[in-house]
């Protein structure tokens, strides 16, 4: 299930964003966001929803609940 953080990290890196920039979006510290990406801390659902909206992606896609390209 931690694959979702790999997906979110790839989205961040594809957009050339830093962990600090995403931490600012979430209202948390860079250190805490880095812990989310590493899987040391679980990403709160409110942050997950914020990131899905920020990146314009479906939670189902991020979580791998449906194949990409299908509705």
Phi and psi in radians as a Rosetta constraint file:
Dihedral C 1 N 2 CA 2 C 2 CIRCULARHARMONIC -1.280 0.35
Dihedral N 2 CA 2 C 2 N 3 CIRCULARHARMONIC -0.020 0.35
Dihedral C 2 N 3 CA 3 C 3 CIRCULARHARMONIC -1.068 0.35
Dihedral N 3 CA 3 C 3 N 4 CIRCULARHARMONIC -0.467 0.35
Dihedral C 3 N 4 CA 4 C 4 CIRCULARHARMONIC -1.083 0.35
Dihedral N 4 CA 4 C 4 N 5 CIRCULARHARMONIC -0.585 0.35
Dihedral C 4 N 5 CA 5 C 5 CIRCULARHARMONIC -1.257 0.35
Dihedral N 5 CA 5 C 5 N 6 CIRCULARHARMONIC -0.569 0.35
Dihedral C 5 N 6 CA 6 C 6 CIRCULARHARMONIC -1.098 0.35
Dihedral N 6 CA 6 C 6 N 7 CIRCULARHARMONIC -0.712 0.35
Dihedral C 6 N 7 CA 7 C 7 CIRCULARHARMONIC -1.089 0.35
Dihedral N 7 CA 7 C 7 N 8 CIRCULARHARMONIC -0.834 0.35
Dihedral C 7 N 8 CA 8 C 8 CIRCULARHARMONIC -1.151 0.35
Dihedral N 8 CA 8 C 8 N 9 CIRCULARHARMONIC -0.647 0.35
Dihedral C 8 N 9 CA 9 C 9 CIRCULARHARMONIC -1.116 0.35
Dihedral N 9 CA 9 C 9 N 10 CIRCULARHARMONIC -0.737 0.35
Dihedral C 9 N 10 CA 10 C 10 CIRCULARHARMONIC -1.087 0.35
Dihedral N 10 CA 10 C 10 N 11 CIRCULARHARMONIC -0.698 0.35
Dihedral C 10 N 11 CA 11 C 11 CIRCULARHARMONIC -1.058 0.35
Dihedral N 11 CA 11 C 11 N 12 CIRCULARHARMONIC -0.760 0.35
Dihedral C 11 N 12 CA 12 C 12 CIRCULARHARMONIC -1.089 0.35
Dihedral N 12 CA 12 C 12 N 13 CIRCULARHARMONIC -0.843 0.35
Dihedral C 12 N 13 CA 13 C 13 CIRCULARHARMONIC -1.180 0.35
Dihedral N 13 CA 13 C 13 N 14 CIRCULARHARMONIC -0.654 0.35
Dihedral C 13 N 14 CA 14 C 14 CIRCULARHARMONIC -1.066 0.35
Dihedral N 14 CA 14 C 14 N 15 CIRCULARHARMONIC -0.477 0.35
Dihedral C 14 N 15 CA 15 C 15 CIRCULARHARMONIC -1.699 0.35
Dihedral N 15 CA 15 C 15 N 16 CIRCULARHARMONIC 0.134 0.35
Dihedral C 15 N 16 CA 16 C 16 CIRCULARHARMONIC 0.949 0.35
Dihedral N 16 CA 16 C 16 N 17 CIRCULARHARMONIC 0.729 0.35
Dihedral C 16 N 17 CA 17 C 17 CIRCULARHARMONIC -1.750 0.35
Dihedral N 17 CA 17 C 17 N 18 CIRCULARHARMONIC 2.606 0.35
Dihedral C 17 N 18 CA 18 C 18 CIRCULARHARMONIC -1.594 0.35
Dihedral N 18 CA 18 C 18 N 19 CIRCULARHARMONIC 2.845 0.35
Dihedral C 18 N 19 CA 19 C 19 CIRCULARHARMONIC -1.063 0.35
Dihedral N 19 CA 19 C 19 N 20 CIRCULARHARMONIC -0.618 0.35
Dihedral C 19 N 20 CA 20 C 20 CIRCULARHARMONIC -1.103 0.35
Dihedral N 20 CA 20 C 20 N 21 CIRCULARHARMONIC -0.718 0.35
Dihedral C 20 N 21 CA 21 C 21 CIRCULARHARMONIC -1.096 0.35
Dihedral N 21 CA 21 C 21 N 22 CIRCULARHARMONIC -0.727 0.35
Dihedral C 21 N 22 CA 22 C 22 CIRCULARHARMONIC -1.245 0.35
Dihedral N 22 CA 22 C 22 N 23 CIRCULARHARMONIC -0.670 0.35
Dihedral C 22 N 23 CA 23 C 23 CIRCULARHARMONIC -1.024 0.35
Dihedral N 23 CA 23 C 23 N 24 CIRCULARHARMONIC -0.693 0.35
Dihedral C 23 N 24 CA 24 C 24 CIRCULARHARMONIC -1.103 0.35
Dihedral N 24 CA 24 C 24 N 25 CIRCULARHARMONIC -0.702 0.35
Dihedral C 24 N 25 CA 25 C 25 CIRCULARHARMONIC -1.057 0.35
Dihedral N 25 CA 25 C 25 N 26 CIRCULARHARMONIC -0.690 0.35
Dihedral C 25 N 26 CA 26 C 26 CIRCULARHARMONIC -1.477 0.35
Dihedral N 26 CA 26 C 26 N 27 CIRCULARHARMONIC -0.231 0.35
Dihedral C 26 N 27 CA 27 C 27 CIRCULARHARMONIC 1.272 0.35
Dihedral N 27 CA 27 C 27 N 28 CIRCULARHARMONIC 0.629 0.35
Dihedral C 27 N 28 CA 28 C 28 CIRCULARHARMONIC -2.284 0.35
Dihedral N 28 CA 28 C 28 N 29 CIRCULARHARMONIC -3.119 0.35
Dihedral C 28 N 29 CA 29 C 29 CIRCULARHARMONIC -1.555 0.35
Dihedral N 29 CA 29 C 29 N 30 CIRCULARHARMONIC 2.775 0.35
Dihedral C 29 N 30 CA 30 C 30 CIRCULARHARMONIC -1.072 0.35
Dihedral N 30 CA 30 C 30 N 31 CIRCULARHARMONIC -0.691 0.35
Dihedral C 30 N 31 CA 31 C 31 CIRCULARHARMONIC -1.053 0.35
Dihedral N 31 CA 31 C 31 N 32 CIRCULARHARMONIC -0.774 0.35
Dihedral C 31 N 32 CA 32 C 32 CIRCULARHARMONIC -1.180 0.35
Dihedral N 32 CA 32 C 32 N 33 CIRCULARHARMONIC -0.720 0.35
Dihedral C 32 N 33 CA 33 C 33 CIRCULARHARMONIC -1.105 0.35
Dihedral N 33 CA 33 C 33 N 34 CIRCULARHARMONIC -0.690 0.35
Dihedral C 33 N 34 CA 34 C 34 CIRCULARHARMONIC -1.057 0.35
Dihedral N 34 CA 34 C 34 N 35 CIRCULARHARMONIC -0.657 0.35
Dihedral C 34 N 35 CA 35 C 35 CIRCULARHARMONIC -1.140 0.35
Dihedral N 35 CA 35 C 35 N 36 CIRCULARHARMONIC -0.636 0.35
Dihedral C 35 N 36 CA 36 C 36 CIRCULARHARMONIC -1.091 0.35
Dihedral N 36 CA 36 C 36 N 37 CIRCULARHARMONIC -0.831 0.35
Dihedral C 36 N 37 CA 37 C 37 CIRCULARHARMONIC -1.094 0.35
Dihedral N 37 CA 37 C 37 N 38 CIRCULARHARMONIC -0.624 0.35
Dihedral C 37 N 38 CA 38 C 38 CIRCULARHARMONIC -1.365 0.35
Dihedral N 38 CA 38 C 38 N 39 CIRCULARHARMONIC -0.265 0.35
Dihedral C 38 N 39 CA 39 C 39 CIRCULARHARMONIC 1.496 0.35
Dihedral N 39 CA 39 C 39 N 40 CIRCULARHARMONIC 0.184 0.35
Dihedral C 39 N 40 CA 40 C 40 CIRCULARHARMONIC -1.281 0.35
Dihedral N 40 CA 40 C 40 N 41 CIRCULARHARMONIC -0.518 0.35
Dihedral C 40 N 41 CA 41 C 41 CIRCULARHARMONIC -2.239 0.35
Dihedral N 41 CA 41 C 41 N 42 CIRCULARHARMONIC 2.575 0.35
Dihedral C 41 N 42 CA 42 C 42 CIRCULARHARMONIC -1.381 0.35
Dihedral N 42 CA 42 C 42 N 43 CIRCULARHARMONIC 2.356 0.35
Dihedral C 42 N 43 CA 43 C 43 CIRCULARHARMONIC -1.237 0.35
Dihedral N 43 CA 43 C 43 N 44 CIRCULARHARMONIC 2.119 0.35
Dihedral C 43 N 44 CA 44 C 44 CIRCULARHARMONIC -1.076 0.35
Dihedral N 44 CA 44 C 44 N 45 CIRCULARHARMONIC 2.570 0.35
Dihedral C 44 N 45 CA 45 C 45 CIRCULARHARMONIC -1.031 0.35
Dihedral N 45 CA 45 C 45 N 46 CIRCULARHARMONIC -0.622 0.35
Dihedral C 45 N 46 CA 46 C 46 CIRCULARHARMONIC -1.099 0.35
Dihedral N 46 CA 46 C 46 N 47 CIRCULARHARMONIC -0.633 0.35
Dihedral C 46 N 47 CA 47 C 47 CIRCULARHARMONIC -1.261 0.35
Dihedral N 47 CA 47 C 47 N 48 CIRCULARHARMONIC -0.665 0.35
Dihedral C 47 N 48 CA 48 C 48 CIRCULARHARMONIC -1.040 0.35
Dihedral N 48 CA 48 C 48 N 49 CIRCULARHARMONIC -0.821 0.35
Dihedral C 48 N 49 CA 49 C 49 CIRCULARHARMONIC -1.098 0.35
Dihedral N 49 CA 49 C 49 N 50 CIRCULARHARMONIC -0.755 0.35
Dihedral C 49 N 50 CA 50 C 50 CIRCULARHARMONIC -1.035 0.35
Dihedral N 50 CA 50 C 50 N 51 CIRCULARHARMONIC -0.754 0.35
Dihedral C 50 N 51 CA 51 C 51 CIRCULARHARMONIC -1.182 0.35
Dihedral N 51 CA 51 C 51 N 52 CIRCULARHARMONIC -0.688 0.35
Dihedral C 51 N 52 CA 52 C 52 CIRCULARHARMONIC -1.049 0.35
Dihedral N 52 CA 52 C 52 N 53 CIRCULARHARMONIC -0.773 0.35
Dihedral C 52 N 53 CA 53 C 53 CIRCULARHARMONIC -1.163 0.35
Dihedral N 53 CA 53 C 53 N 54 CIRCULARHARMONIC -0.756 0.35
Dihedral C 53 N 54 CA 54 C 54 CIRCULARHARMONIC -1.051 0.35
Dihedral N 54 CA 54 C 54 N 55 CIRCULARHARMONIC -0.785 0.35
Dihedral C 54 N 55 CA 55 C 55 CIRCULARHARMONIC -1.487 0.35
Dihedral N 55 CA 55 C 55 N 56 CIRCULARHARMONIC -0.201 0.35
Dihedral C 55 N 56 CA 56 C 56 CIRCULARHARMONIC 1.213 0.35
Dihedral N 56 CA 56 C 56 N 57 CIRCULARHARMONIC 0.721 0.35
Dihedral C 56 N 57 CA 57 C 57 CIRCULARHARMONIC -2.142 0.35
Dihedral N 57 CA 57 C 57 N 58 CIRCULARHARMONIC 2.734 0.35
Dihedral C 57 N 58 CA 58 C 58 CIRCULARHARMONIC -1.390 0.35
Dihedral N 58 CA 58 C 58 N 59 CIRCULARHARMONIC 2.421 0.35
Dihedral C 58 N 59 CA 59 C 59 CIRCULARHARMONIC -1.044 0.35
Dihedral N 59 CA 59 C 59 N 60 CIRCULARHARMONIC -0.634 0.35
Dihedral C 59 N 60 CA 60 C 60 CIRCULARHARMONIC -1.050 0.35
Dihedral N 60 CA 60 C 60 N 61 CIRCULARHARMONIC -0.730 0.35
Dihedral C 60 N 61 CA 61 C 61 CIRCULARHARMONIC -1.164 0.35
Dihedral N 61 CA 61 C 61 N 62 CIRCULARHARMONIC -0.791 0.35
Dihedral C 61 N 62 CA 62 C 62 CIRCULARHARMONIC -1.057 0.35
Dihedral N 62 CA 62 C 62 N 63 CIRCULARHARMONIC -0.703 0.35
Dihedral C 62 N 63 CA 63 C 63 CIRCULARHARMONIC -1.445 0.35
Dihedral N 63 CA 63 C 63 N 64 CIRCULARHARMONIC -0.108 0.35
Dihedral C 63 N 64 CA 64 C 64 CIRCULARHARMONIC 1.292 0.35
Dihedral N 64 CA 64 C 64 N 65 CIRCULARHARMONIC 0.471 0.35
Dihedral C 64 N 65 CA 65 C 65 CIRCULARHARMONIC -1.475 0.35
Dihedral N 65 CA 65 C 65 N 66 CIRCULARHARMONIC -0.195 0.35
Dihedral C 65 N 66 CA 66 C 66 CIRCULARHARMONIC -2.570 0.35
Dihedral N 66 CA 66 C 66 N 67 CIRCULARHARMONIC 2.724 0.35
Dihedral C 66 N 67 CA 67 C 67 CIRCULARHARMONIC -1.263 0.35
Dihedral N 67 CA 67 C 67 N 68 CIRCULARHARMONIC 2.426 0.35
Dihedral C 67 N 68 CA 68 C 68 CIRCULARHARMONIC -1.124 0.35
Dihedral N 68 CA 68 C 68 N 69 CIRCULARHARMONIC 2.488 0.35
Dihedral C 68 N 69 CA 69 C 69 CIRCULARHARMONIC 1.590 0.35
Dihedral N 69 CA 69 C 69 N 70 CIRCULARHARMONIC -0.098 0.35
Dihedral C 69 N 70 CA 70 C 70 CIRCULARHARMONIC -1.998 0.35
Dihedral N 70 CA 70 C 70 N 71 CIRCULARHARMONIC 2.635 0.35
